[in-house]
């Protein structure tokens, strides 16, 4: 009897270990190709199994993708539980950032495996999508609770913006952190946390942006409307979820007229990215041409771009669509994003030199800025529930004044 129990325990452990290896391989595949692009054959190859063996653990590809996403959500919940035990909002956020940096350090050292990025949650089929989105909302609410119980509706709104920007910066870390040596990770953690704690504003700085009118691209009639519709749908449904048919029907045009504008879906995504990056670059350029302090230029640029993200028509393409692109196109888009981030870094450095921007690590702060602006799209419903100017002020305050400064409640 005892031998049978030992045997059972061994086979249960082997089952668990094999299942875990498949999940880790699935996470890698999702991160490289998106959930819809992942195949059983690819996952099987990564773990040295045949495809039939994988189906023993997960009957359908959707089940495997859902399990990989659930593992990410479970991991986030576990970190939030640990962070919630700290005594103050600042200590709780510091703990959450430190836990994530430690996880990325272990991945870099080969001591842990990467988790599946959550970009494709919305592209999942029902009823799985509803279940996963509910879990995601739990993660968001738990993150918002790091700031304690809100005393008013406005304080709840502000905590929501802060939670969103914190999570987005955590998700954005794997994109830019590999540019640093592993022994620099503690320094990066300290500098990122200093930004999240104190923001970019020096003492006495005011939020008084003068938003700018960005030029419309009407070089090709109909193209701008097409790219806007595509951007919105890709943001909402993920790269694989937004089919060409869906985009065409959104605009009441035929699939044929889509191909008149662009050759293929990858071309469409690249065109959407170019339009988004051109929009950010145009805002930066206009702010520089207008002149004024470098703090003012940052305020004007941020206010303009957040307002674009919150508008009913405009939006910038989420970086989550990158995982659907072929590697060469993806790298081109990341390179353009880096150039735009460097311009933000330059403005911050000049502001530090003139005394209007708090001394920060501007390379890290610029990446955080890119993450904050990019993620604003997901806060549109939040923004639409309040006065637009207040929504922009609340959201922008997260990095301009830090995650713990209540001046935005003015």
C-alpha positions as CSV (number, residue, x, y, z in Angstrom):
1,X,0.0,0.0,0.0
2,X,2.8,2.4,1.0
3,X,4.6,1.7,-2.3
4,X,1.5,2.6,-4.3
5,X,1.2,5.9,-2.4
6,X,4.8,6.8,-3.1
7,X,4.3,5.9,-6.8
8,X,1.2,8.0,-6.9
9,X,3.0,10.9,-5.3
10,X,5.8,10.6,-7.8
11,X,3.5,10.5,-10.8
12,X,1.6,13.5,-9.4
13,X,4.8,15.4,-9.0
14,X,5.9,14.5,-12.6
15,X,2.5,15.5,-13.9
16,X,2.8,18.9,-12.1
17,X,6.4,19.5,-13.3
18,X,5.6,18.6,-16.9
19,X,2.4,20.8,-16.8
20,X,4.6,23.6,-15.4
21,X,7.1,23.2,-18.1
22,X,4.4,23.4,-20.8
23,X,3.0,26.5,-19.2
24,X,6.4,28.2,-19.1
25,X,6.9,27.3,-22.8
26,X,3.4,28.6,-23.6
27,X,4.2,31.9,-21.8
28,X,7.4,32.3,-24.0
29,X,5.4,31.6,-27.1
30,X,2.7,34.1,-26.2
31,X,5.3,36.8,-25.4
32,X,6.9,36.2,-28.8
33,X,3.9,35.6,-31.1
34,X,0.7,36.5,-29.1
35,X,-1.8,34.0,-27.7
36,X,-3.6,33.6,-31.1
37,X,-0.2,33.0,-32.8
38,X,0.9,30.4,-30.3
39,X,0.6,26.8,-31.6
40,X,0.7,23.4,-29.8
41,X,3.5,22.3,-32.1
42,X,5.7,25.2,-31.1
43,X,5.0,24.7,-27.4
44,X,5.7,20.9,-27.7
45,X,9.0,21.6,-29.5
46,X,10.1,24.0,-26.7
47,X,9.6,21.3,-24.1
48,X,10.8,18.3,-26.2
49,X,7.4,16.6,-26.4
50,X,5.1,15.7,-29.3
51,X,1.9,17.6,-29.9
52,X,-0.3,14.8,-28.7
53,X,1.5,14.8,-25.3
54,X,0.6,18.5,-24.8
55,X,-3.1,17.8,-25.5
56,X,-3.0,15.3,-22.6
57,X,-2.5,18.3,-20.3
58,X,-4.5,20.9,-22.2
59,X,-7.3,19.8,-24.5
60,X,-7.4,23.0,-26.6
61,X,-5.0,25.8,-27.4
62,X,-7.4,28.3,-25.8
63,X,-7.2,26.2,-22.5
64,X,-3.4,26.5,-22.5
65,X,-3.4,30.2,-23.2
66,X,-6.0,30.8,-20.5
67,X,-3.9,28.7,-18.0
68,X,-0.8,30.8,-18.8
69,X,-2.8,34.0,-18.3
70,X,-4.2,32.7,-15.0
71,X,-0.7,32.0,-13.8
72,X,0.3,35.6,-14.5
73,X,-2.8,36.9,-12.7
74,X,-2.1,34.5,-9.7
75,X,1.4,35.8,-9.5
76,X,0.3,39.4,-9.5
77,X,-2.3,38.7,-6.8
78,X,0.4,36.9,-4.7
79,X,2.7,39.9,-5.0
80,X,-0.2,42.3,-4.1
81,X,-1.1,40.3,-1.1
82,X,2.5,40.5,0.1
83,X,2.7,44.3,-0.6
84,X,-0.6,44.9,1.1
85,X,0.9,43.8,4.4
86,X,3.2,46.9,4.5
87,X,2.0,49.8,6.8
88,X,1.8,52.7,4.4
89,X,0.8,53.4,0.8
90,X,4.5,54.3,0.0
91,X,5.8,51.2,1.6
92,X,3.2,49.0,-0.2
93,X,4.1,50.4,-3.6
94,X,7.8,50.1,-2.9
95,X,7.3,46.5,-2.0
96,X,5.3,45.8,-5.2
97,X,8.0,47.4,-7.4
98,X,10.8,45.5,-5.5
99,X,9.0,42.1,-5.8
100,X,8.7,42.6,-9.6
101,X,12.3,43.7,-10.0
102,X,13.4,40.7,-8.0
103,X,11.3,38.4,-10.3
104,X,12.9,40.0,-13.4
105,X,16.4,39.6,-11.9
106,X,15.7,35.9,-11.3
107,X,14.5,35.5,-14.9
108,X,17.6,37.2,-16.2
109,X,19.8,34.8,-14.1
110,X,17.9,31.8,-15.4
111,X,16.4,31.0,-11.9
112,X,12.8,31.7,-13.0
113,X,10.7,31.7,-16.1
114,X,8.9,34.7,-17.7
115,X,5.2,35.0,-17.2
116,X,2.8,35.5,-20.1
117,X,2.1,39.2,-20.9
118,X,-1.6,40.0,-20.6
119,X,-1.9,41.9,-23.9
120,X,-4.2,39.3,-25.5
121,X,-6.7,38.9,-22.6
122,X,-9.3,40.8,-24.6
123,X,-8.8,38.6,-27.7
124,X,-9.8,35.4,-25.9
125,X,-13.1,33.7,-26.7
126,X,-16.0,33.7,-24.3
127,X,-16.7,32.5,-21.7
128,X,-12.9,32.4,-20.9
129,X,-12.6,36.1,-21.7
130,X,-15.2,37.1,-19.1
131,X,-13.5,35.0,-16.4
132,X,-10.0,36.3,-17.1
133,X,-11.2,40.0,-17.4
134,X,-12.9,39.6,-14.0
135,X,-9.7,38.3,-12.5
136,X,-7.9,41.3,-14.1
137,X,-10.4,43.7,-12.5
138,X,-9.6,42.1,-9.2
139,X,-5.9,42.7,-9.7
140,X,-6.7,46.4,-10.6
141,X,-8.9,46.9,-7.5
142,X,-6.3,45.2,-5.3
143,X,-3.6,47.5,-6.7
144,X,-5.8,50.6,-6.1
145,X,-6.3,49.5,-2.5
146,X,-2.5,49.9,-1.9
147,X,-3.4,53.6,-1.4
148,X,-5.9,52.7,1.4
149,X,-9.5,53.5,1.7
150,X,-10.5,56.6,-0.4
151,X,-12.2,59.4,1.4
152,X,-14.1,60.7,-1.6
153,X,-15.1,59.8,-5.2
154,X,-12.3,62.1,-6.5
155,X,-9.8,60.3,-4.3
156,X,-11.0,57.0,-5.7
157,X,-10.6,58.3,-9.2
158,X,-7.1,59.5,-8.5
159,X,-6.1,56.2,-6.8
160,X,-7.4,54.4,-10.0
161,X,-5.1,56.5,-12.2
162,X,-2.2,55.7,-9.9
163,X,-2.9,52.0,-9.8
164,X,-3.1,51.9,-13.6
165,X,0.2,53.8,-14.1
166,X,1.9,51.6,-11.5
167,X,0.8,48.4,-13.2
168,X,1.7,49.7,-16.7
169,X,5.2,50.5,-15.5
170,X,5.6,47.1,-14.0
171,X,4.5,45.5,-17.4
172,X,6.7,47.9,-19.4
173,X,9.9,47.0,-17.4
174,X,10.8,43.9,-19.4
175,X,10.9,46.0,-22.6
176,X,13.7,48.4,-21.4
177,X,15.3,46.7,-18.3
178,X,17.5,44.3,-20.5
179,X,19.5,47.4,-21.5
180,X,21.0,47.4,-18.0
181,X,23.5,45.0,-16.5
182,X,22.1,42.7,-13.8
183,X,24.2,44.4,-11.1
184,X,22.5,47.7,-12.0
185,X,19.0,46.4,-11.2
186,X,19.1,47.6,-7.6
187,X,20.0,51.1,-8.8
188,X,17.3,51.0,-11.4
189,X,14.8,50.0,-8.8
190,X,15.8,52.9,-6.5
191,X,15.7,55.5,-9.4
192,X,12.3,54.3,-10.7
193,X,10.9,54.3,-7.2
194,X,12.2,57.9,-6.6
195,X,10.3,59.0,-9.7
196,X,7.1,57.2,-8.7
197,X,7.4,58.7,-5.2
198,X,8.3,62.3,-6.0
199,X,7.4,62.8,-9.7
200,X,9.2,65.3,-12.0
201,X,7.9,68.5,-10.4
202,X,10.2,70.7,-8.3
203,X,8.8,72.3,-5.1
204,X,6.3,75.0,-6.1
205,X,5.8,73.8,-9.6
206,X,2.3,74.2,-11.0
207,X,0.3,72.2,-13.5
208,X,-0.8,74.8,-16.0
209,X,-0.6,73.2,-19.4
210,X,-1.5,75.0,-22.6
211,X,-2.7,72.1,-24.9
212,X,-1.7,72.2,-28.5
213,X,-3.7,71.5,-31.7
214,X,-1.9,68.6,-33.5
215,X,-1.9,68.7,-37.3
216,X,-4.2,66.1,-39.0
217,X,-2.8,63.8,-41.6
218,X,-5.1,64.1,-44.6
219,X,-2.5,63.4,-47.3
220,X,-4.5,60.3,-48.4
221,X,-8.3,60.8,-48.2
222,X,-9.9,58.3,-45.9
223,X,-6.6,56.9,-44.6
224,X,-6.6,58.8,-41.3
225,X,-10.1,57.5,-40.4
226,X,-9.1,54.0,-41.4
227,X,-6.0,54.1,-39.2
228,X,-7.9,55.5,-36.3
229,X,-10.6,52.8,-36.5
230,X,-7.9,50.1,-36.8
231,X,-5.9,51.6,-33.9
232,X,-9.0,51.6,-31.6
233,X,-10.0,48.0,-32.5
234,X,-6.5,46.6,-32.2
235,X,-6.2,48.3,-28.8
236,X,-9.6,46.9,-27.7
237,X,-9.3,43.3,-29.1
238,X,-5.5,42.7,-29.5
239,X,-3.6,42.2,-32.7
240,X,-5.1,38.9,-33.6
241,X,-8.6,39.8,-32.3
242,X,-9.0,42.7,-34.7
243,X,-9.6,41.0,-38.0
244,X,-9.4,42.9,-41.3
245,X,-13.2,42.1,-41.7
246,X,-13.9,43.7,-38.4
247,X,-12.0,46.9,-39.2
248,X,-13.7,47.1,-42.6
249,X,-17.2,46.6,-41.2
250,X,-16.5,49.3,-38.5
251,X,-16.0,51.8,-41.3
252,X,-18.7,50.3,-43.6
253,X,-16.1,49.6,-46.3
254,X,-15.3,46.4,-48.1
255,X,-12.3,44.3,-47.4
256,X,-11.0,45.2,-50.9
257,X,-10.8,48.9,-50.1
258,X,-8.7,47.9,-47.0
259,X,-6.1,46.4,-49.3
260,X,-6.3,49.5,-51.5
261,X,-4.9,51.4,-48.5
262,X,-2.4,48.8,-47.2
263,X,-1.0,45.5,-48.5
264,X,-1.4,43.3,-45.4
265,X,-2.4,43.3,-41.8
266,X,1.2,43.7,-40.6
267,X,1.5,46.8,-42.8
268,X,-1.7,48.1,-41.2
269,X,-0.2,47.7,-37.7
270,X,3.1,49.3,-38.7
271,X,1.1,52.2,-40.3
272,X,-0.9,52.6,-37.0
273,X,2.3,52.7,-35.1
274,X,3.9,55.2,-37.4
275,X,0.8,57.4,-37.1
276,X,1.0,57.1,-33.2
277,X,4.7,57.9,-33.1
278,X,4.3,60.8,-35.5
279,X,1.5,62.2,-33.2
280,X,3.8,62.0,-30.1
281,X,6.8,63.5,-32.0
282,X,4.5,66.3,-33.3
283,X,3.5,67.2,-29.8
284,X,7.1,67.2,-28.6
285,X,8.2,69.4,-31.6
286,X,5.3,71.9,-31.1
287,X,6.1,72.3,-27.4
288,X,9.8,73.0,-28.3
289,X,8.8,75.5,-31.0
290,X,6.5,77.3,-28.5
291,X,9.4,77.6,-26.1
292,X,9.2,78.3,-22.3
293,X,10.6,76.3,-19.5
294,X,11.3,72.6,-20.0
295,X,8.8,71.8,-17.2
296,X,6.2,73.8,-19.2
297,X,7.1,71.9,-22.4
298,X,6.6,68.6,-20.6
299,X,3.3,69.7,-19.2
300,X,2.1,70.9,-22.6
301,X,3.2,67.7,-24.3
302,X,1.7,65.3,-21.7
303,X,-1.6,67.2,-21.5
304,X,-2.0,67.2,-25.3
305,X,-1.2,63.5,-25.7
306,X,-3.4,62.3,-22.7
307,X,-6.3,64.4,-24.1
308,X,-5.8,62.6,-27.5
309,X,-6.0,59.2,-25.7
310,X,-9.1,60.3,-23.9
311,X,-10.9,61.7,-26.9
312,X,-13.7,59.7,-28.6
313,X,-11.9,59.8,-32.0
314,X,-8.2,59.8,-31.4
315,X,-5.9,57.2,-29.8
316,X,-2.4,55.9,-30.0
317,X,-1.7,52.3,-30.7
318,X,-0.9,50.3,-27.6
319,X,2.5,48.7,-27.4
320,X,0.7,45.4,-26.7
321,X,0.2,45.0,-30.4
322,X,4.0,44.6,-30.8
323,X,3.9,40.9,-29.9
324,X,1.9,40.2,-33.1
325,X,4.4,41.7,-35.5
326,X,7.3,39.8,-37.2
327,X,10.6,40.4,-35.4
328,X,12.1,42.8,-37.9
329,X,9.1,45.1,-37.9
330,X,8.8,44.9,-34.2
331,X,12.4,46.0,-33.7
332,X,11.9,49.0,-36.0
333,X,8.9,50.1,-33.9
334,X,10.8,49.6,-30.6
335,X,13.7,51.7,-32.1
336,X,11.3,54.5,-33.0
337,X,9.8,54.4,-29.5
338,X,13.3,54.6,-28.1
339,X,14.1,57.7,-30.1
340,X,10.9,59.4,-28.9
341,X,11.8,58.4,-25.3
342,X,15.2,60.0,-25.7
343,X,13.6,63.2,-26.7
344,X,11.6,63.2,-23.5
345,X,14.9,62.4,-21.6
346,X,16.6,65.3,-23.3
347,X,13.8,67.7,-22.2
348,X,14.0,66.4,-18.7
349,X,17.8,66.8,-18.6
350,X,17.5,70.4,-19.8
351,X,14.8,71.0,-17.2
352,X,17.0,69.6,-14.5
353,X,19.8,71.9,-15.6
354,X,17.5,75.0,-15.6
355,X,16.1,74.0,-12.2
356,X,12.4,73.4,-13.3
357,X,12.5,69.6,-13.2
358,X,13.4,67.5,-10.2
359,X,16.8,65.7,-10.6
360,X,15.8,62.2,-11.8
361,X,17.4,59.5,-13.9
362,X,15.9,60.9,-17.2
363,X,16.5,57.7,-19.2
364,X,14.4,55.7,-16.7
365,X,11.8,58.6,-16.3
366,X,11.4,58.8,-20.1
367,X,10.6,55.1,-20.3
368,X,8.0,55.5,-17.5
369,X,6.6,58.5,-19.4
370,X,6.2,56.3,-22.6
371,X,4.4,53.7,-20.5
372,X,2.1,56.2,-18.9
373,X,1.1,57.9,-22.2
374,X,0.7,54.6,-24.0
375,X,-1.6,53.1,-21.3
376,X,-3.9,56.1,-21.1
377,X,-6.1,54.5,-23.8
378,X,-7.2,51.9,-21.3
379,X,-8.5,54.6,-19.0
380,X,-10.9,56.2,-21.5
381,X,-14.1,55.0,-19.7
382,X,-12.6,56.2,-16.4
383,X,-11.9,59.6,-18.0
384,X,-15.3,59.9,-19.6
385,X,-17.0,59.7,-16.2
386,X,-15.6,63.1,-15.3
387,X,-14.7,66.5,-16.6
388,X,-12.0,66.1,-19.3
389,X,-9.6,68.6,-17.8
390,X,-9.9,67.0,-14.4
391,X,-9.3,63.5,-16.0
392,X,-6.2,64.8,-17.8
393,X,-4.9,66.4,-14.6
394,X,-5.5,63.4,-12.4
395,X,-3.9,61.0,-14.9
396,X,-0.9,63.2,-15.7
397,X,-0.2,63.9,-12.0
398,X,0.9,60.3,-11.5
399,X,4.3,61.0,-13.0
400,X,4.4,64.8,-13.0
401,X,3.9,65.0,-9.2
402,X,4.3,61.3,-8.2
403,X,1.9,58.7,-6.9
404,X,1.5,60.2,-3.4
405,X,1.0,63.9,-4.0
406,X,-2.7,65.0,-3.5
407,X,-2.3,68.4,-5.3
408,X,-4.2,66.9,-8.2
409,X,-7.3,66.8,-6.0
410,X,-7.4,70.7,-6.1
